[in-house]
Amino acid sequence: MEISSGLSREAYDRFKDGLMTRRIVPGTTMTQSELSDLLAVSVSPLRNALKLLEAEGFVRVLPRSGIRIHKPDLELIKDTYQFRKILEEAAIVRFAETCSRDELLRLRDAHQAFETALQADGVDTVALFDDMSVVDRGFHEQVIASLDNPIIRAADRTNHDRIKLIRLDRHHPTALSIRKTLDEHNRVLDCLLDRDADGAREALVEHLDKAFHRAVGM
């Protein structure tokens, strides 16, 4: 399902922004009129945007009852991370074949910068996690991009929005969780630098499994 109207796309984008900035609260129910006023969009393009948002699992349109904003539950988390693994397990093998050594060394340097920051006194783990999320997303995007498939890239972007929503709702970053993520990424990078595609795939799968467990609090 796609949005053809520019106004509907704007309504869709504004909804996603409102969700990620917590102006729209997961678990609540809103009327179309309330949502229209909040997003400053008219009802007609909003209605079209809601069809796609419902298909993606962000809302449920309840006849005569309003729009229920989906709050991440265990089923959504499992489905989201399962889909992520399917996409990235296929992509990492291709990435191992096509990525340049300079590209990998830049990723390694970026991760090293966060390792150094973790050692500073009074480190703000929330701010550090937010900064690292940009590098983390860049790394995973590069892996997906190696497949050179626009359909997969679009699906990955939508799935990443679900991951962001899950993290906002359930994840409380600590120095230990940041350290674990860095260590897991570095194991993948070590294999990539050695051109060990099978090792990179195994290390990535292990990382994604552990990321899922962190998401559900295990």
Secondary structure, DSSP 8 states (H G I E B T S, - for coil): -----HHHHHHHHHHHHHHHTTSS-TT-EE-HHHHHHHHT--HHHHHHHHHHHHHTTSEEEETTTEEEE----HHHHHHHHHHHHHHHHHHHHHHHHH--HHHHHHHHHHHHHHHHHHTSTT--HHHHHHHHHHHHHHHHHHHHHTT--HHHHHHHHHHHHHHHHHHHHH----HHHHHHHHHHHHHHHHHHHTT-HHHHHHHHHHHHHHHHHHHTT-
